[in-house]
């Protein structure tokens, strides 16, 4: 019985790994908010405090903005490789100290 299950698993895994990978483009891509990421783009980060979490510290905010910047730089580099113009800027709401 174990040999049968192992054989069946092996056949299943082999069949799954040999499938052809295709890229699917949906017709609705340009008909909703999912536009091409080209040109000038602004990422506006919003940091929300809730009663279930600790408030965002200045360190948390800067750390998150640094991570977003790293991702934005990677995206802009990939766009340049594809000969697309992409300029991403980040902005966020500055907390007012009371």
C-alpha positions as CSV (number, residue, x, y, z in Angstrom):
1,X,0.0,0.0,0.0
2,X,2.8,2.4,0.9
3,X,4.6,1.7,-2.5
4,X,1.3,2.4,-4.3
5,X,0.9,5.8,-2.5
6,X,4.6,6.7,-3.1
7,X,4.2,5.8,-6.8
8,X,1.0,7.8,-7.1
9,X,2.7,10.8,-5.3
10,X,5.7,10.6,-7.6
11,X,3.5,10.5,-10.7
12,X,1.4,13.4,-9.5
13,X,4.5,15.5,-8.6
14,X,6.1,14.7,-12.0
15,X,2.9,15.7,-13.9
16,X,2.6,18.9,-12.0
17,X,6.2,20.0,-12.5
18,X,6.1,19.5,-16.3
19,X,3.2,21.9,-16.9
20,X,3.8,24.7,-19.3
21,X,4.0,28.1,-17.6
22,X,2.2,30.8,-19.5
23,X,1.7,34.5,-18.8
24,X,-2.0,35.5,-18.6
25,X,-3.1,39.0,-19.5
26,X,-6.6,40.0,-18.4
27,X,-8.7,42.2,-20.6
28,X,-9.7,44.3,-17.6
29,X,-6.2,45.5,-16.7
30,X,-6.6,48.9,-18.4
31,X,-10.2,49.2,-17.4
32,X,-9.7,49.6,-13.6
33,X,-7.2,51.0,-11.2
34,X,-4.5,48.6,-12.3
35,X,-2.7,50.8,-14.8
36,X,0.9,50.5,-16.1
37,X,3.4,51.6,-13.6
38,X,5.2,54.2,-15.8
39,X,6.0,57.9,-15.6
40,X,5.9,59.9,-12.4
41,X,4.4,58.0,-9.5
42,X,3.8,59.1,-5.9
43,X,3.6,56.6,-3.1
44,X,1.8,58.1,-0.1
45,X,2.4,56.2,3.1
46,X,-0.2,56.4,5.8
47,X,0.7,55.2,9.3
48,X,-2.4,54.4,11.3
49,X,-2.4,53.9,15.1
50,X,-5.1,51.7,16.6
51,X,-6.1,50.7,20.1
52,X,-4.9,47.2,19.4
53,X,-1.3,48.1,18.5
54,X,1.5,50.4,19.8
55,X,1.8,53.8,18.3
56,X,4.2,54.2,15.4
57,X,7.5,55.6,16.7
58,X,9.7,57.8,14.6
59,X,12.1,54.9,14.3
60,X,9.3,52.6,13.0
61,X,8.3,55.2,10.4
62,X,11.8,55.8,9.2
63,X,12.5,52.1,9.0
64,X,9.4,51.5,7.0
65,X,10.1,54.4,4.7
66,X,13.7,53.1,4.1
67,X,12.3,49.7,3.2
68,X,9.8,51.3,0.8
69,X,12.7,53.4,-0.8
70,X,14.7,50.2,-1.3
71,X,11.7,48.6,-3.1
72,X,11.1,51.7,-5.2
73,X,14.8,51.9,-6.2
74,X,14.6,48.2,-7.4
75,X,11.4,48.9,-9.4
76,X,13.0,52.0,-11.1
77,X,16.1,49.9,-11.9
78,X,14.0,47.2,-13.4
79,X,12.0,49.8,-15.4
80,X,15.3,51.2,-16.8
81,X,16.3,47.6,-17.9
82,X,13.1,47.4,-19.9
83,X,13.6,50.9,-21.4
84,X,10.7,52.4,-19.5
85,X,10.7,55.8,-17.7
86,X,9.6,55.4,-14.0
87,X,10.2,58.0,-11.3
88,X,8.7,57.1,-7.9
89,X,8.6,59.6,-5.0
90,X,7.4,58.8,-1.5
91,X,5.5,61.1,0.8
92,X,3.9,60.6,4.2
93,X,1.9,62.5,6.7
94,X,4.2,64.2,9.2
95,X,3.1,63.6,12.8
96,X,2.5,66.8,14.8
97,X,4.0,66.7,18.3
98,X,1.6,68.0,20.9
